[in-house]
Amino acid sequence: MRSNLFSLGMCSAVAAVAVAGSANAAVSGVSLWDFRDFSIGTAPVGNTQGGNTGVAPGNLFPDWVTDLYQTGTSMTGSGGKVNVVLSAINNSAASLFLAASNPVNLTGTTSFDINVTSTNGVAGQWFVGLYDVNSVAAYMNDFVVMGNTVGSLSALTSGGNWTTDAGFDWSQVTEVNLHFTKYGFGAAAPSFSFDSFTAVGAVPAPGALALLGAAGIVGARRRRA
């Protein structure tokens, strides 16, 4: 796992892209990760790359890896959320790679949405990339600026901000990369939390629906316990 998909976006012009979406908007599609039960590690040592690896059972993409860059950058999991802190160093970054042994059908995806639950008001930006079972990529050309917005934020899969390499198969996706960096070159360090990551418009297969339903039942039982 852990491809270098994010570098494809880094090599292109990092332009400010308009963010679509509204706070707490209801979306339909495929949840790319169940945030109820997981443990993500902390920061790298010194200025080297660091991170953690794990498995979150019951998810369509159960295997995860974090990649963290620069001292003071961290990505942790608690309370059903991913909490990201980016260093004040200008090239600080944090990536969450999600992978599946069985390909996932994301045909029909119109956008990838995250739901931001809190922010310190310092602008960050994010990037999405995919690989299919044949290691063919689809990815955003430019980062989407988060600003200090709380609520649902969308990265559209149409228009000039998205590239689908020849032969990419939306029905056979095996890896998803969600990558965060600072926006601009100021001294401030962005921090934020998000509690969902969704492929909007995609329709899960019947087996996936059953899997997600079972995960919801387990989560409800935990909350009642």
N, C-alpha and C positions, 0 to 999 in steps of 0.2 A: 504494500500500500504506500502511501505518502509520496505521491508524485510531485512534480514541480509545476503543476498547472498554473499556480499563481504567477510564476515568472512570465508566462505568456502575456498576462495583463500588465505586468510591470514594464515589459519591453515596449508596450504601446503608449501613446500619449495619455497621461493621467489627467483627464479632463473632468471638470465639474459637471455631473449629470443630474438632471432633475429627478427628484425622488417622488414617486407616485405612491398613493396610499393614504389612509386616514386612521386616526387612532381607534384601536379596538374594532376595526372593521372585520366582519365575518367573511372568511374565505373558504372556498371549497377546493379540494385537491388532495394530494398525498403528503402526509406528515413524513418528513425525511428523518426525523429522530424523535423518540419519546423521551422527554426531559424529566420523567418522574424518578428514575433510578439510575444514577451514574456517579462516577467519581473521577474528576479531572485534576491533574496535578498542577504544580506551580511553576515558578520562574526559572529561566536558565541561569547558569553561573557565569559571571563575568560578561563578556560580550559574545559568547559563543551561542550556538543554537542549542536549545534544550526542549524537553517536552516529556510527554507521557503517553502510554499505550494502554488500551483496555477494550473490554467487550461489554456492551449494554444489551443483554438478551431481550428478545421481544420486539426489536426494531427491524425495519426493512433494511437498514444499513447498520448492522450491529457493531462492527469493529470500528474503533476510533483511534486516532493519533492526534496529538497536539504538536505543533512546531512553534517555538517561541524564539524571538530574536531580540537581543539586547537586554542588559540588566534593567530590572524594574518592570519588565513585561510579564504578565501572568494571565492564565486562563484557568479558572476554577469552577467547580460545579457544586451548587448547594441550593436547597429549596426549590428544585424544579427549574433552575435557571443556569445559564452559563454567564459567568462574570468575567469580563475582560478588562485588563488594565494595560495600556500601552505606555512604554517608557517615553520620557520627554526627548530622548535621542531621536533624531529625525528619521532614521531608517528602522525604527522599531516596528515589529509586526507580530501578528499571532494568527496561526492557521488551525482550523479544525478539519481533519480529513475523516470522512465517513466511508466505509467500504462494505460490500456485501459479497458473499460467496455465490449467491444466486442472483442473477441479473434482475433489476427492478424496472418495470415498465413506467416510464415517465412521459409517454406519448400524450400530446395535447397540452403540455406545460406552457402557459402564457407568461408566467413570471415566477420568480423565487422570492418569497416573503419571509422576513424575520419580524418578530414582535418585540420591540424594545420596551423594557419595563422601567428602566431608569438610566439616567445619564448625568454626568457632571457638567454638561453644557459645553464641553470642548469638542470641536468637530472631529469625527473620525470618518473613515471611508471603508467600503467593503467590496468584495469581488467574489464571484461564483464561477467555478469551473467543474466540468464533468469529464469522466472517461467511460466509454462503453466496454463491452466484453472483449473487443478487439483492440483496446487501447487507443481508439480514435477519440479526439477531444471535441468538446463544445465549451465555449467560455465567453465571458464578458471581455470586451476590448478595453473598457475604461472602468475605473472604480465608481461606485455610487457614493456620493457624499451623504453621511448620516446627519450632520449638523447636531443640534441638541433636541431632536424630535423624539418624543415618546409615543409609541403606538406601532401600527403595522407599516413597514417600509417595503417597497417592491423593486425588484430588478427585472425589467422586462426582457423577454427572450426574442423580441422582434426589433426591427429597426437597425440602425447603424452601430448600436452598442453591443451586439452579440454576433459571434462567429461560430458557425457549425462546420467543422471540417468535413470534407467529402467522405461519405460512407458512414458518418456517425449515426448510430442506431438508438433513438430515444427509447425504444422498447427493451433495450439490453444494457441499462446503466449499472455499472458496478462500483463507481467511486464518485463522491461529491466532495468538493473542497470549498470551504467558506473561509475567506482570508480577510483580515482587518489590518489597516495601517493608519498612521496619523494623516491628517489633512493639513497641508501647509507646513511651514518650517518654523513655527513659533516654539517657545520654551514649554508650553503647557502640555500636560499628559492627559489624553482622553481616557475615560473609564465609562463603562456601560454594562448593562445586563440585558439578556434576551431569553425568552422562554419558549420560542417555537421557531421552526425552520420548515417551510412548506413549499411544495411544488404546486402552485395554483393552476387549476385546470386539468391536471393529470387525473386519470381515473384508475384507482387501484384494482388489481385483479381480485376475484372473489377470495382467493387464499390470503391475500394481503389484508382484505377487509376483516376476515376472521381473526388474523393475527393481531391487528390493531384493536379489535373489539376485546380480545382476551387481555391485552395490555391494559385497556381501560378498566376492565373488571378488577384486575389485580390492583391497579392504582386506587380504585374506590375502596376496596377492602382494606388497603393500607391506611387510607385516610380515616376509615371508621374505627380501625383498631386502636 
